[in-house]
Structure formats: structure tokens, C-alpha cells
């Protein structure tokens, strides 16, 4: 799906489309790279484009099973709350420099896939194992182009949009490749020290054994 930036007699007209996705071969964190095709009408020479992208999960644009709704309680609340609480979730806000082009170009928009479970977008993606994730890409930024032999600048408004449906398996496979079956949990220093003290007092061999003991004692498992 494409979206256009309407031009005036002195500003270019841009259109956008998501034409594919792959993964960064080597990166500090798992990263998906969305390929964005940018088309500029006419023979306008785009000298450069500083492109700000808001990548959003359009959660209302797909259906959910009862099991998925249960796993998403922490994101959208109970079944009675869904009608009012479900909406877009901001996943990432990358900024990309687009070099000089005429007519058409394709750029990579990186979206990190870290494991901060406190983010609603991560909780949402973790809850879904099948089907597609509906995404909305909103574009803004500053465009530099040739006009009457001179360099001119134009703003790219936020109404430029493109949509894409990402298979949920892409996100899960990428994170499995980086993290395997391990998951990271962030706690403050005091909680961490208390856990280590509990582990030492009970002679557990790992923090995981200590956590499992605490869960069993609380009746959670």
C-alpha cells in the first residue's frame, strides 16, 4: 500500500511503499530492516532527505483468538475494555538519511527488536505467535531538492503513510536466533541483591532456581 505527499508547483510529490523486510546480518540487538520505496514525481532531483519514521502497530486491524486476548490483558485490559482500549502502539521512531536520487529509490528503515517487556509493543508482539502484525508507517522530515537551479527545502508532513503486514513468525524467529530460550528481566539493585541473598542462604546454584523456589512457595506454579 502506498501513500503520497501532495506537491505544489514548487515542491515535489512523494509516494511511499513498503516493499519487503529482512534482518540485519550482524547487530548489537536483533533488528528488522524494512525496505521503503520512495518515488518522486517528474524529473525532480532530490539532493537528500532526512526521513523521520513512526512505526506503529495497528492492533485494531486484525482479529484475535480467546488465548491471544488473554495474553494481551496487560496491554488492552479485560474483554470489556477492549472496545475502548485497543488502538495503535508505537513500536519505533527511527530516523534515516536518504541520499541523492531521481525518480525512485529504496532505503532501509531499521527497527530494533529488543526485550524490554515493559514496553507495550514488546508485550503485544510476544503475545502473538501466528498470523500477521498490521503495521502503519508514518513519514515526516525535511526534503532538499533542486528548484530553478537552486537548492530548496520542503517539509514532509506526517500525513504520508504506508501499511505493511509483518508475519509474526519473523519477529519470533529473529529473537530466537539472538536469545534462544533465555529471557532478560530488569530489576532494581535492591531487588537484585535480595534475590542473590536468598539464593546464597538456600544454596541454590543459579538465580533461576531461586526464582522457581519463590514462585512455588507463592503457589504460582
C-alpha positions, 0 to 999 in steps of 0.5 A: 500500500502506498501513500503520497505527499501532495506537491505544489508547483514548487515542491515535489510529490512523494509516494511511499511503499513498503516493499519487503523486510529482512534482518540485519546480518550482524547487530548489537540487538536483533533488528528488522530492516524494512525496505521503503520505496520512495518515488518522486514525481517528474524529473525532480532531483532530490539532493537528500532527505532526512526521513523521520519514521513512526512505526506503529502497530495497528492492533485494531486491524486484525482479529484475535483468538480467546488465548491471544486476548488473554495474553494481551490483558496487560496491554488492552485490559479485560474483554470489556475494555477492549472496545475502548482500549485497543488502538495503535502502539508505537513500536519505533521512531527511527530516523534515516538519511536518504541520499541523492536520487531521481525518480525512485529509490529504496532505503532501509528503515531499521527497527530494533527488536529488543526485550524490554517487556515493559514496553507495550509493543514488546508485550503485544508482539510476544503475545502473538505467535501466528498470523500477521502484525498490521503495521502503519508507517508514518513519514515526516522530515525535511526534503532538499531538492533542486528548484530553478537551479537552486537548492530548496527545502520542503517539509514532509508532513506526517500525513504520508503513510504506508501499511505493511503486514509483518508475519509474526513468525519473523519477529519470533524467529529473529529473537530466537536466533539472538536469545534462544530460550533465555529471557532478560528481566530488569530489576532494581539493585535492591531487588537484585541483591535480595534475590542473590541473598536468598539464593546464597542462604538456600544454596541454590546454584543459579538465580533461576532456581531461586526464582522457581523456589519463590514462585512455588512457595507463592503457589504460582506454579 
